[in-house]
């Protein structure tokens, strides 16, 4: 089965794929070359998810600004 290109994945699809990659790497049941390829795909998936979250955050800020509500967000890590 051919994997769908990362850029075409929804956030949910990318997160599920990332969880699969992490699980495979944690189990250590793959050869070194495959581990490297999985790690590279995982990095792409992580970046894709981060971009999707950033886009969603920007949309929420626009909605809040349009409603006259305070804008600005605090990342979860900053709580």
C-alpha positions as CSV (number, residue, x, y, z in Angstrom):
1,X,0.0,0.0,0.0
2,X,1.4,3.4,-1.0
3,X,1.4,6.0,1.8
4,X,-0.6,9.2,1.1
5,X,1.7,12.2,0.8
6,X,2.0,14.1,4.1
7,X,0.8,17.4,2.5
8,X,-2.5,15.7,1.6
9,X,-3.3,14.4,5.1
10,X,-5.8,16.0,7.4
11,X,-4.7,16.8,10.9
12,X,-6.4,13.7,12.3
13,X,-4.9,11.5,9.6
14,X,-1.4,12.9,10.2
15,X,-1.7,12.4,14.0
16,X,-2.8,8.8,13.5
17,X,0.1,8.2,11.1
18,X,2.5,9.9,13.6
19,X,1.3,7.6,16.4
20,X,1.8,4.6,14.2
21,X,5.4,5.7,13.3
22,X,6.2,6.4,17.0
23,X,4.8,2.9,18.0
24,X,6.9,1.2,15.3
25,X,10.1,3.0,16.4
26,X,9.4,2.4,20.1
27,X,9.0,-1.4,19.5
28,X,12.3,-1.5,17.7
29,X,11.0,-4.2,15.4
30,X,12.2,-2.5,12.2
31,X,15.6,-2.6,10.5
32,X,17.9,0.4,10.7
33,X,17.2,1.7,7.2
34,X,13.5,1.4,7.8
35,X,13.9,3.2,11.2
36,X,15.6,6.1,9.5
37,X,12.8,6.3,6.9
38,X,10.2,6.1,9.6
39,X,12.0,8.8,11.6
40,X,12.1,11.1,8.5
41,X,8.3,10.6,7.9
42,X,7.6,11.2,11.5
43,X,9.5,14.5,11.3
44,X,7.4,15.5,8.3
45,X,4.2,14.5,10.0
46,X,5.1,16.5,13.1
47,X,5.8,19.6,11.1
48,X,2.6,19.1,9.1
49,X,0.5,18.8,12.3
50,X,2.2,21.9,13.8
51,X,1.4,23.9,10.7
52,X,-2.2,22.7,10.8
53,X,-2.5,23.8,14.4
54,X,-0.9,27.2,13.7
55,X,-3.4,27.7,10.9
56,X,-6.3,26.8,13.2
57,X,-5.0,29.2,15.9
58,X,-4.8,32.0,13.4
59,X,-8.4,31.4,12.3
60,X,-9.6,31.4,15.9
61,X,-7.8,34.7,16.4
62,X,-9.5,36.2,13.4
63,X,-12.9,35.1,14.6
64,X,-12.3,36.5,18.1
65,X,-11.0,39.8,16.6
66,X,-14.1,40.0,14.4
67,X,-16.3,39.5,17.5
68,X,-14.4,42.3,19.3
69,X,-12.9,39.9,21.8
70,X,-9.4,40.0,23.0
71,X,-7.0,38.4,20.7
72,X,-3.9,36.4,21.5
73,X,-3.4,32.9,22.6
74,X,-1.3,31.1,25.1
75,X,0.3,27.9,23.9
76,X,-0.5,24.9,26.0
77,X,3.2,24.6,27.0
78,X,3.0,28.1,28.5
79,X,0.2,27.3,30.9
